[in-house]
Amino acid sequence: MTDFSKHPGYSTMFQEGRLTLGLFFAIESYSGAVPQMDIAQQLKTARLAEEQGFAALYFRDVFLNVPSFGDVGHIHDPWVFMGFVAAQTSRIALATGSIVTTMRHPLHVAKAAASVDRLSGQRLVLGLATGDRPSEFAAFNTQIEQRPELFREALEVMRQAWGEDYPSISTARVKLSGADTLPKPLLGSIPVMVTGHSRQSVEWIAEQADGWLYYPQGAAQQADTIAQWRELTPSFKPFAQSLYVDLAEDPNAPPTPIQLGFRAGHKFLREYLEMLESIGVNHVGLNLKYARRPAHEVVQEIGEFVVPRFAAH
């Protein structure tokens, strides 16, 4: 595996024994499936996050507006939007949470990822996923039952395309010979985070991924998941998770549950993140969809009272 200790995006987000924070686009609170995505405001808040020491901005890959799922992410294509944001930030990591490789051709993903990594100054941390919306698979004429194989194929093809000159690749979707993909990542690869299980065994993920991007769950269950991960990864590989947060105006407000997270004041949020750090979580991507307050105001407060304890490396 590639040593990413000198990769700016990876090293900004991850360090053994430490926890950092990121933000998911859309950086706003909204009801329903479609965010407002006022681009000027999104960029203003993203730049604020960078200034305050957040480690990453997260971009999602949602192809279609499927009403039954109630979520379109940040509307814009992730690669186009990432390039737009990369050009107007300088240090913060650009993380995907996550690119769906089952419905994208592996060579397209390899080229797009390498392009973003080179143009942004090696700030890309590439989260990958299989996708889970049957109507999207139908629209792209892709068999949803083939997700495990397509996911493994994509990672194999991308790594070969990044790391070899004029590679010879023969898979279900790729027949490459006598041609090459450009650009190449400066390190010969890009840090890859597998999202959830992606229809793979934990053993496969531990061997093939550069880190694991997981979901929020109870502290004891998350601690068990991380313990299993550490047993399978003798060399450090980061463990990251998402978390939905509704920051209360009262800094002392106790937690009350919301979907995939909680509503609480910033004092509990800091204590909760310290607990996650103690069980081995290396990074938490915050999602503000269910927040009751303006996102910029929430980011300002988290940046002032919480981020200094978990600042970007």
N, C-alpha and C positions, 0 to 999 in steps of 0.2 A: 504493500500500500504506500501511497505517496505521503511524505512528511509535509503537512500543511502548517507547520509552526511559523513559517514565514509568509504564509498567504494572508494578506491584510484582512479580508473578510472573515475568514475562519478564526484568526488569532484575535480579532476584535471581539468576537462572540464567545470564544471558548477558552477556558483555562481550567485545569484539573483542580477540584476543590472549591471552585468559585462559581457564582451565578451572575448572569447579566440579563438585561431586559430588552425586549423588542416590541414593536407595534405592528399590528395587522392593518393594512388598508382594507376597506375604507376607514380612515381615522375619523370616525364620526359616530354619533348615536342616531339610530333610525328605526322606525317600525316597518314591518313588512319586508319584502324581498329586495327592494331596489333602493340603494343609498342615493343621496343627492349628488355626491361626488363633485362639489364645487372645487375645481382644480386649483384655483388660487388659494383657497383655504386649506386644501389637502397639502399643498407644498409648504405653506406657511407653518403648519403644524409639524410636518416632516422635518423641516429645517430646525424648528424649535427642539424636536427630539434629538437631533444630531448635536446641537449646541449643549444640551443638558446631559449628554453622556449615555443616552440609549444606544445599544449596540447594533440594532438591526431594524430594518423596515421589511415587512413581509408582503409578498405579492402572491395572489391566488390565481388559479387556473379554472375558471368556470365557463364552459363553452356556450351554454344555452340558458335561457330563462325558463326553468322548469317550475311551474307554480306549485306543484306538490312538494318541492323541496324548500321553497320559501327563502332562497338565498342566491343572489347572483354575484357575490363577491364585490370586486371594485369595478365591475362593468367592462373596463377596457382590457384588451388583450395584454397578458402579463409581460410579454417581451417588449411591446411598444411602450407600455406604461413604465416598465423598468428603465428603459433607455431614457425616457423623458425625465424621470426622477433622478437617475444617475447623473445626468448632465447638470443638475441643479443642487447636488449635494457633493460632499468631498470625502468624508471619512466613514460614514455609517455603512454597515454591511447591507447588502441587498440579498434577502433570503426569499426563497420560494416556498410557499406552504399550501399547496405543492403543485408542481408541473405534472400533468396527467400524461404518462408516456404510452398508455395503451391505445390512445386515439391520435397520437402524434407520431409522425415518422421519426425513427431514431436519429437519422442523419440531419433532419431539420432541427431537432432539439440539440444535437451536438454542436451544430454550427451556431445556433442562436446563443447557447450558453457560453461557448468560447468567445463569441463576439462581445457579449455583455461583460464577461470577465476581463477581457483585454481593454475594452473601452472605459471601464469604470475603475481601472487600477486594481484589478484582482479583488473586487469586493463581493463577488457572487458566492453564496452558499446555496447549493442546489438541492432543495427538497423535492422528492419524487413520490408519486402516488399512482394507484391503479385506476382511480375513478370509481364512482358508485351509483351513477344515475342511469338506469336502464334506457330511458328515452334518448340520452346522448349516444349511447352505444348503437342504438338502432339508427339514429340520424347519420352516424358515420359508417354504418354498415360494418360494424365490428362486433364480433361475438363476445358477449360479456363473460362467457364461460372460459374464454382463453386468457383472461386477465393475468393469471400467475405466469404463464409462459411468455406473454408479451412484455410483462414487466422485466423479467430476467433478461430477455433478449435485448431490450432497449439499453439497459445498463451495460451489458457486455459490448454492444455495438458502440456506444458513446465512448467508453473507456478506450476501446481500440482506435476509434477515430481520433481521439485527442492525443493518444500516446504514440502512435505509429505514423510514419510517412508511407503513403501509398499502401494502406493495409489491404489485405485480401480478406473480405468478409462475406460469408455465405450463411444467411439465416432465412427465416420464413418471410421477412419483409425486406431484406437487404441482400443484394448481389452486387458487391463492389469489387472491382478489379481494374487496375490500370488508371485509377483516378484517386484524387485525394481531397480531403475536406480542409478548408482554411477558414479562419485562423486556428492555430494551435494554442492551447493555454500555455503560459510561460513555464509552469511547473510540470507540464505534460499531463495534467489532470485537473479536475475541479472537485472541491469537497462535496460529497453527495450524502444527504440525509434521507434515509428511508422513512416514510410516514406510516405510522401505525405498523401493522404487520404486512400490509400490501400483499396479502395472500401468500406470504412466505413464512418459513420457520424462523424462530429467533436465532437459531444457529446460523442459518444462511445470512440473515441480516448482519449478525455480528462479524461474520467473515467478509462480506462483500461491501458493506456500507462504511462510510467514514464517520457516521454518527446516527443516532436514532431520534426522530421527531415523533413524540407520542402525544397522547391525549390526557387531559386532567382526570384524575380519579382520586379516591380516598387516600389519605397519607399512608396508611399501612399497606394498601394494595400497591401504591406507587413505589414504596420502599422495596417491596418484594420484587416488583418488575425491574427496578434498578439493580438490585442485588443479583438477579439472574443475568442481567446485561453485563455487569462487572465481572462475573465469573467467566463469561464467554469472551471478554475483551481484556486480556492481560495487559496490552498496551492501551493507553488512554484513548477512548473514543467517547465523545460527548453525548449526553442525554439531555434532550430539550423537550419542552411541552408547551402547549397553548393554555390560556386561561382567560375567561370572560370576566370583566371587572366593571362594576358600577360603583364609582367612588362617591361615597356620601360626603355631604358638606361638613358634617361633624367629624373631626379627625379621630374622635374616640368611639365612633359608632361601631357596635359589634356586628359580626357577619350574619347575613341572612342569605339563603341560597337563591341563585338564579341559574339558568341553564348553563352548564359547564363552567360554573364559577360562583361568585358571590357579590353581594353589595355590602360594603363596609367602609369605614374611615381609613385614612392612610396609615394610621398606627397599626391596625390589624393587618393591612396589606403587607407592610414591612415585616411584621412578625411571621406572617404566613410564608413569605418568600425566604426568610431566614430558616424556617423549618424545611422548606423544599431544598435549600442549599445543603442543609445538614444531612439529608438522606441521599444526596448525590445528584440533584438536578443542576445542570450547568447553564441553562438558559430558559427563560420563560417569555413567550410571545403573548403580549396582552391584546385582547380584542375588546373594543369599547362599544360594540353594537348596542348593547342593552343599557348603556349609561343614560342617566337622567339629566346630566349636566352637559354643557358644550364640551366637545372633545378637547379643544385647545386649552380650555380652563383645566380640565382633568390632567392633561399632559403636563401643563405648567406645574400643578401641585405635586404630581408624582415625581417630576423632575427635581423639584425643590426638596421634598421630604423623604423620598424613597430611593431614587436613582443613585445618590451619592454613596449609598451602602453597596450598590450593585452596578457600579459604573463600568462602561466599556473598557476593555483592556487596552 
